[in-house]
């Protein structure tokens, strides 16, 4: 299952614009939000609840006190969403919201919520311009309710003027902005007091004094995690394997080259951390004899004997000791997700971040990534192609959630 983890209560009132709420719901669901719909009784005259239920995957509630369909505390559950959106919002509903009247489930939910509230008015242009409606709108605006101004044009009644509910695409975009601002505010210091250890880059295993075995990891993902964690209040240390990237003031960096060096520093630092983000790409093999001193002469054929490097993170005493270990799995092939998921238990991880290395537009040597966040017994969280900094924020959201 995919999703953002954001829960939205969508209120639909009795307006011909209720048909636009269907497309709005579709857009919100497509963005990965968990949307629960509550309709006023009047809205059912325009569109039935089965349409909303099919698109949201949740039963649609209407009646405030119907023991067969909803508990007496349904408004409390609906009010616990991350955002409440009323679209369309009629003059009647706007007036009752301003007056504190709770004579239906939607209005009770509004009075019980502490989440941001966005309303999208829809009505005849004369009603929209009436002094009473304007006063009610300003009352709500002064209380922090976000008003999506209606558009102008031909109205359902045949008149021309302002009163058309804003288009679903514009509303969905504004919702995204509101949620981003709210998340950024909540994230400001949500990792304060935590010691986070990040590994980044790719190790190099010497063949001789000139040549080495390595991989394409640039360290961008690890550095993005470190910078995001630092800005969210954490004390951050980065073990950087061959990373030619700019460094952030306030973050401690330890430079290493080989897997052996990385393991040595990791064991020293791990005992002092709360969270390990193992973003480095550690070589799977090294030259058996440790590499030739000097430079190998060029020949037609040269045989290199390689030996496997033991998995470093598996040897760390992690989650059982109160430390959260987060692994990263870059996979290729049909069963890539299953392989990544299998490493969760094999390596005693609290979280695994999977990315697909078969694509050239994400991952290695790119500023973008597309990831799946996995936790033992939890639902996978899929993050569509985004900057590595955005991916880092989503990973840290889940780290904060697990630690809570």
Backbone torsions as a table, in degrees:
resi	resn	phi	psi	omega
1	UNK	NA	142.1	179.0
2	UNK	-113.4	165.6	177.0
3	UNK	162.5	165.2	179.7
4	UNK	-90.2	-16.1	-172.6
5	UNK	84.3	-1.7	179.2
6	UNK	-85.6	128.7	179.3
7	UNK	-108.1	130.3	-178.3
8	UNK	-123.9	132.6	169.8
9	UNK	-96.2	118.7	180.0
10	UNK	-104.2	114.5	177.2
11	UNK	-95.7	132.4	-179.4
12	UNK	-120.8	124.7	-177.4
13	UNK	-110.8	177.2	-170.8
14	UNK	-78.3	78.1	178.2
15	UNK	-137.3	152.1	175.5
16	UNK	-59.5	-23.5	179.4
17	UNK	-72.0	-0.2	178.7
18	UNK	-57.8	-26.4	179.9
19	UNK	-63.9	-28.7	178.6
20	UNK	-69.5	-24.5	-179.9
21	UNK	-66.0	-25.9	177.9
22	UNK	-64.6	-48.6	179.1
23	UNK	-67.0	-36.6	177.4
24	UNK	-61.3	-45.7	176.9
25	UNK	-58.8	-42.2	179.5
26	UNK	-59.9	-43.2	-179.4
27	UNK	-66.6	-41.1	-180.0
28	UNK	-66.8	-40.6	178.6
29	UNK	-66.8	-38.2	179.6
30	UNK	-64.8	-30.7	177.5
31	UNK	-75.9	-3.4	176.4
32	UNK	95.2	5.9	-178.6
33	UNK	-79.7	149.8	177.2
34	UNK	-93.3	103.8	-171.4
35	UNK	-105.9	129.2	175.5
36	UNK	-115.2	127.5	-174.0
37	UNK	-102.8	133.3	171.3
38	UNK	-123.4	126.2	-179.6
39	UNK	-107.4	146.9	167.8
40	UNK	-78.2	155.3	178.1
41	UNK	-54.5	-38.9	-177.9
42	UNK	-64.7	-30.9	-177.5
43	UNK	-67.2	-24.5	-179.3
44	UNK	-68.3	-17.3	176.0
45	UNK	-71.0	-20.1	-178.0
46	UNK	-101.9	-38.3	-178.9
47	UNK	-153.2	136.5	-175.7
48	UNK	-80.4	161.7	-176.6
49	UNK	-71.5	-23.9	-177.4
50	UNK	-62.9	-32.5	178.1
51	UNK	-62.9	-47.5	179.3
52	UNK	-66.7	-37.8	-179.8
53	UNK	-64.3	-41.4	-179.3
54	UNK	-63.2	-37.3	-177.0
55	UNK	-83.2	-30.5	-177.2
56	UNK	-92.4	-25.5	-176.6
57	UNK	80.0	11.4	179.9
58	UNK	-129.8	148.5	173.7
59	UNK	-59.2	145.7	179.1
60	UNK	-97.6	130.8	-177.6
61	UNK	-108.0	148.0	-177.5
62	UNK	-134.6	-54.0	-173.7
63	UNK	-80.0	139.5	-178.3
64	UNK	-73.1	-35.8	-178.3
65	UNK	-131.6	78.9	176.5
66	UNK	-128.0	96.8	-173.8
67	UNK	-61.7	-17.1	-179.9
68	UNK	-80.9	-22.5	-174.6
69	UNK	-123.3	-21.9	-173.3
70	UNK	-152.8	143.6	178.5
71	UNK	-77.7	166.3	178.8
72	UNK	-68.2	-12.7	-178.7
73	UNK	-110.3	21.6	-178.6
74	UNK	-60.5	-34.8	-178.9
75	UNK	-65.1	-30.3	177.7
76	UNK	-69.2	-42.6	178.4
77	UNK	-63.9	-46.2	179.5
78	UNK	-64.3	-33.0	-178.5
79	UNK	-73.3	-12.7	-178.5
80	UNK	-83.0	3.5	179.3
81	UNK	-64.5	166.2	178.3
82	UNK	-78.0	-20.1	-179.8
83	UNK	-157.8	142.5	173.7
84	UNK	-113.1	129.6	-177.4
85	UNK	-126.6	124.8	178.1
86	UNK	-112.0	111.5	-175.7
87	UNK	-152.7	112.5	0.8
88	UNK	-81.4	160.3	174.7
89	UNK	-115.3	116.7	-179.3
90	UNK	-81.0	167.3	177.0
91	UNK	-60.2	-38.0	179.6
92	UNK	-61.8	-48.3	-179.3
93	UNK	-65.5	-41.7	178.8
94	UNK	-60.4	-43.9	179.6
95	UNK	-62.7	-41.5	179.8
96	UNK	-70.4	-35.5	176.0
97	UNK	-62.7	-42.6	-179.8
98	UNK	-66.4	-33.8	-177.1
99	UNK	-88.4	-7.8	-179.4
100	UNK	77.8	24.5	179.3
101	UNK	-85.2	138.4	-177.7
102	UNK	-130.6	68.0	-177.5
103	UNK	-101.2	11.2	169.0
104	UNK	-149.4	172.0	-173.8
105	UNK	-63.6	-39.2	-179.9
106	UNK	-61.3	-46.3	-178.7
107	UNK	-67.3	-37.6	175.9
108	UNK	-63.1	-39.1	178.2
109	UNK	-63.2	-42.9	179.7
110	UNK	-59.5	-44.5	-178.1
111	UNK	-69.3	-22.9	-177.2
112	UNK	-92.0	-14.4	-173.1
113	UNK	-84.1	145.9	172.6
114	UNK	-109.0	2.2	-177.8
115	UNK	-80.8	163.9	172.7
116	UNK	-58.6	143.5	-179.5
117	UNK	-120.8	129.5	177.7
118	UNK	-120.9	129.5	176.6
119	UNK	-123.9	146.8	-176.4
120	UNK	-123.3	91.4	-176.7
121	UNK	-61.0	147.2	176.0
122	UNK	-150.5	119.7	-178.3
123	UNK	-172.0	176.3	174.7
124	UNK	-62.3	146.2	-175.7
125	UNK	-62.4	-30.5	178.0
126	UNK	-68.5	-39.7	177.7
127	UNK	-65.1	-43.6	-178.9
128	UNK	-61.1	-34.3	-178.3
129	UNK	-89.5	-2.1	-179.8
130	UNK	-67.4	142.7	-176.1
131	UNK	-59.0	-36.9	-179.0
132	UNK	-65.5	-43.2	179.2
133	UNK	-66.5	-44.3	179.5
134	UNK	-60.4	-39.5	178.7
135	UNK	-65.2	-42.2	179.2
136	UNK	-64.4	-39.9	178.8
137	UNK	-63.0	-43.9	-179.5
138	UNK	-66.7	-35.0	176.5
139	UNK	-60.4	-46.9	179.2
140	UNK	-65.5	-41.0	179.9
141	UNK	-61.1	-41.5	179.8
142	UNK	-66.6	-22.2	177.5
143	UNK	-89.0	2.9	176.7
144	UNK	99.6	-0.5	176.9
145	UNK	-70.3	135.3	-179.8
146	UNK	-89.8	123.3	-177.5
147	UNK	-102.6	123.5	173.6
148	UNK	-93.9	103.1	-173.6
149	UNK	-56.6	136.8	177.9
150	UNK	-70.2	155.8	178.1
151	UNK	-87.7	169.9	178.8
152	UNK	-106.8	151.5	179.2
153	UNK	154.0	-161.5	179.5
154	UNK	-74.9	129.5	-178.4
155	UNK	-97.3	167.1	-177.3
156	UNK	-61.3	-28.3	-179.5
157	UNK	-78.5	-6.1	-179.5
158	UNK	98.5	-10.4	179.5
159	UNK	-84.0	165.5	176.6
160	UNK	-109.5	141.7	176.7
161	UNK	150.6	-173.3	179.7
162	UNK	-79.0	141.4	178.7
163	UNK	151.7	-12.1	178.5
164	UNK	-71.6	129.9	176.4
165	UNK	-57.0	139.7	178.6
166	UNK	-55.4	155.0	-177.9
167	UNK	-70.3	145.5	-177.4
168	UNK	-53.2	-38.9	-179.4
169	UNK	-62.0	-41.4	179.9
170	UNK	-67.5	-39.2	179.6
171	UNK	-66.3	-44.4	179.8
172	UNK	-61.6	-37.7	178.9
173	UNK	-66.2	-41.1	178.7
174	UNK	-66.6	-39.9	177.0
175	UNK	-58.2	-43.1	178.7
176	UNK	-60.3	-40.7	178.9
177	UNK	-65.3	-42.9	-179.7
178	UNK	-63.1	-45.3	-179.4
179	UNK	-65.6	-38.4	178.8
180	UNK	-63.5	-45.4	-179.7
181	UNK	-63.5	-40.6	-179.9
182	UNK	-66.3	-42.4	179.8
183	UNK	-65.3	-42.2	-179.9
184	UNK	-61.9	-39.8	179.5
185	UNK	-66.8	-43.3	-179.4
186	UNK	-67.2	-31.6	-177.2
187	UNK	-79.1	-11.3	-166.5
188	UNK	-48.0	-45.5	179.0
189	UNK	-140.0	37.8	-176.3
190	UNK	-76.0	-8.6	176.7
191	UNK	-110.7	14.0	-179.2
192	UNK	-59.4	135.2	179.0
193	UNK	90.2	-10.6	-179.8
194	UNK	-90.9	145.9	174.9
195	UNK	-105.1	115.1	-175.4
196	UNK	-114.3	128.4	179.2
197	UNK	-109.0	125.5	-178.0
198	UNK	-119.7	133.8	168.3
199	UNK	-105.1	145.1	-174.6
200	UNK	-147.4	155.4	175.2
201	UNK	89.0	-167.7	-179.0
202	UNK	-126.3	134.9	-179.9
203	UNK	-75.1	160.1	178.4
204	UNK	-125.0	127.0	179.9
205	UNK	-110.5	115.8	-171.3
206	UNK	-66.8	137.5	169.2
207	UNK	-93.4	-44.9	171.3
208	UNK	-148.5	-162.3	-177.7
209	UNK	-73.4	-7.6	-177.2
210	UNK	-115.3	-42.9	-171.1
211	UNK	-101.0	156.4	178.4
212	UNK	-154.9	161.5	172.9
213	UNK	-95.0	130.1	-179.8
214	UNK	-150.2	-165.2	178.5
215	UNK	-141.7	-177.0	-170.9
216	UNK	-91.8	9.6	-178.2
217	UNK	-68.0	129.5	-179.5
218	UNK	-94.1	-20.2	-175.0
219	UNK	93.7	-0.3	-176.0
220	UNK	-61.8	-39.8	-178.1
221	UNK	-66.3	-44.4	178.7
222	UNK	-64.2	-41.5	179.0
223	UNK	-66.9	-36.8	177.1
224	UNK	-63.4	-41.2	177.2
225	UNK	-62.8	-44.2	-178.9
226	UNK	-62.4	-46.5	-178.5
227	UNK	-65.9	-40.8	178.8
228	UNK	-65.9	-42.8	179.7
229	UNK	-64.3	-39.3	177.9
230	UNK	-62.5	-44.2	-180.0
231	UNK	-67.5	-23.4	178.1
232	UNK	-92.0	12.7	169.7
233	UNK	101.4	-2.0	-177.0
234	UNK	-79.2	155.9	169.1
235	UNK	-89.6	118.1	-167.3
236	UNK	-118.9	133.6	171.3
237	UNK	-121.7	135.0	178.7
238	UNK	-116.4	125.9	168.3
239	UNK	-95.0	108.3	-169.9
240	UNK	-104.7	118.0	179.3
241	UNK	-97.9	98.8	174.0
242	UNK	58.7	50.7	-176.6
243	UNK	-104.9	115.5	178.2
244	UNK	-97.9	62.8	-177.1
245	UNK	-126.0	155.2	177.8
246	UNK	-66.5	152.1	-172.9
247	UNK	-117.0	144.1	-173.5
248	UNK	-92.3	133.7	175.1
249	UNK	-63.9	137.4	179.3
250	UNK	97.5	-10.5	176.9
251	UNK	-106.0	136.7	178.5
252	UNK	-91.1	131.2	-177.9
253	UNK	-118.9	137.2	174.1
254	UNK	-122.8	120.0	-177.3
255	UNK	-91.8	134.0	176.2
256	UNK	-135.6	168.3	177.6
257	UNK	-121.3	-55.3	-174.1
258	UNK	-94.9	168.9	176.4
259	UNK	-63.6	-36.7	178.7
260	UNK	-62.9	-43.7	178.2
261	UNK	-64.6	-42.0	179.4
262	UNK	-62.2	-44.4	-179.5
263	UNK	-62.5	-42.1	-179.9
264	UNK	-59.5	-49.2	-179.5
265	UNK	-67.6	-36.6	-179.3
266	UNK	-63.3	-43.3	179.8
267	UNK	-64.8	-35.0	178.3
268	UNK	-69.0	-42.7	-174.3
269	UNK	-82.7	-27.3	-172.4
270	UNK	-62.3	-36.1	-177.8
271	UNK	-64.1	-20.1	-176.9
272	UNK	-102.4	3.1	-175.7
273	UNK	-106.0	163.0	173.6
274	UNK	-100.1	-31.6	-176.9
275	UNK	-137.2	133.7	172.3
276	UNK	-111.5	125.2	174.6
277	UNK	-109.6	99.3	-171.2
278	UNK	-88.3	71.1	-175.5
279	UNK	-87.7	-10.1	-179.1
280	UNK	-67.6	147.7	173.7
281	UNK	-97.3	100.1	-177.2
282	UNK	-86.4	134.0	-179.9
283	UNK	-57.5	143.0	177.7
284	UNK	-84.7	-22.0	-176.3
285	UNK	-135.0	155.3	171.7
286	UNK	-139.1	161.0	177.9
287	UNK	-68.9	132.8	-171.5
288	UNK	-54.8	-43.2	-175.4
289	UNK	-90.8	10.1	178.2
290	UNK	82.8	3.9	178.1
291	UNK	94.5	149.6	-178.9
292	UNK	-81.7	135.7	173.3
293	UNK	-75.2	139.7	-174.7
294	UNK	87.1	-151.9	-176.1
295	UNK	-125.8	127.5	176.0
296	UNK	-64.8	137.9	176.4
297	UNK	-74.6	144.2	179.2
298	UNK	-70.1	127.8	179.6
299	UNK	-132.2	168.7	175.9
300	UNK	-60.3	-43.1	179.4
301	UNK	-139.1	141.7	175.0
302	UNK	-136.6	125.8	179.3
303	UNK	-92.8	125.4	175.5
304	UNK	-110.9	128.0	176.0
305	UNK	-95.1	122.1	-177.8
306	UNK	-110.3	148.7	173.4
307	UNK	-129.4	147.9	-177.7
308	UNK	-70.0	143.4	174.0
309	UNK	-91.7	128.5	-178.9
310	UNK	-63.4	149.2	-178.2
311	UNK	-69.0	120.5	-173.2
312	UNK	-71.5	-47.1	-172.0
313	UNK	-68.7	-28.1	179.4
314	UNK	-64.6	-28.9	-177.7
315	UNK	-82.9	-0.9	-179.5
316	UNK	-91.9	135.6	177.0
317	UNK	-78.9	100.6	-168.0
318	UNK	-105.3	-100.0	-167.9
319	UNK	-58.8	-32.9	-179.5
320	UNK	-65.9	-21.8	-178.5
321	UNK	-99.8	14.2	177.8
322	UNK	91.4	-0.9	177.7
323	UNK	-98.4	139.9	179.5
324	UNK	-95.2	122.1	176.8
325	UNK	-103.7	125.7	179.0
326	UNK	-115.2	119.8	179.9
327	UNK	-101.8	163.7	178.9
328	UNK	-128.2	133.1	-176.3
329	UNK	-128.3	109.1	175.5
330	UNK	-94.8	113.4	-171.2
331	UNK	-124.9	164.3	-177.3
332	UNK	-144.1	138.5	175.2
333	UNK	113.3	174.3	-173.0
334	UNK	-64.3	-38.0	-176.4
335	UNK	-99.0	28.4	-174.4
336	UNK	-60.3	-42.5	-179.8
337	UNK	-63.8	-42.0	-178.8
338	UNK	-65.0	-40.0	178.6
339	UNK	-62.8	-43.5	179.3
340	UNK	-63.8	-42.4	-179.2
341	UNK	-65.1	-35.7	179.4
342	UNK	-63.7	-29.4	-179.3
343	UNK	-71.2	-19.2	178.3
344	UNK	-55.4	-51.9	-179.0
345	UNK	-80.4	-36.9	-179.1
346	UNK	-58.1	-38.0	-175.8
347	UNK	-103.6	7.8	-179.8
348	UNK	54.0	51.0	-178.0
349	UNK	-95.7	152.4	173.3
350	UNK	-91.2	-15.7	179.8
351	UNK	-160.7	145.9	175.8
352	UNK	-127.8	135.7	176.9
353	UNK	-110.7	117.1	-179.2
354	UNK	-102.1	138.5	167.1
355	UNK	-140.2	151.5	-172.7
356	UNK	-92.1	114.2	-177.2
357	UNK	-90.4	6.8	176.9
358	UNK	-79.2	-11.9	-178.5
359	UNK	-98.7	137.0	-178.3
360	UNK	-83.7	-15.1	-173.8
361	UNK	-91.8	-0.9	179.8
362	UNK	-139.7	168.0	172.2
363	UNK	81.9	-131.5	-175.0
364	UNK	-53.1	133.6	174.5
365	UNK	60.1	18.7	179.0
366	UNK	-121.2	154.7	174.9
367	UNK	-86.7	-0.5	-177.4
368	UNK	-118.6	157.0	175.5
369	UNK	-148.6	165.1	172.9
370	UNK	-139.8	120.4	-168.1
371	UNK	-128.9	160.6	169.0
372	UNK	-123.2	125.6	-179.7
373	UNK	-96.8	122.4	-177.4
374	UNK	-118.0	140.6	173.5
375	UNK	-133.7	151.6	180.0
376	UNK	-60.8	122.1	178.4
377	UNK	76.0	-0.3	-179.1
378	UNK	-103.5	171.9	177.7
379	UNK	-83.2	140.5	177.0
380	UNK	-64.7	142.0	175.7
381	UNK	-114.7	115.6	-177.7
382	UNK	-96.0	129.2	178.2
383	UNK	-113.9	111.5	179.9
384	UNK	-63.2	165.1	-175.9
385	UNK	-45.0	124.2	-178.3
386	UNK	-152.9	170.8	176.2
387	UNK	-64.1	156.0	179.4
388	UNK	-63.8	-29.0	176.4
389	UNK	-66.9	-42.5	177.5
390	UNK	-62.8	-41.7	177.4
391	UNK	-62.0	-39.5	179.0
392	UNK	-61.0	-42.9	179.2
393	UNK	-61.6	-41.4	-179.8
394	UNK	-66.3	-37.7	176.7
395	UNK	-64.3	-44.8	-179.2
396	UNK	-68.0	-30.3	173.1
397	UNK	-56.3	-45.0	-178.1
398	UNK	-73.2	-34.0	174.2
399	UNK	-60.5	-47.5	178.8
400	UNK	-61.1	-39.7	-179.6
401	UNK	-64.9	-44.9	179.4
402	UNK	-63.2	-40.8	-178.7
403	UNK	-69.1	-29.7	176.1
404	UNK	-68.7	NA	NA
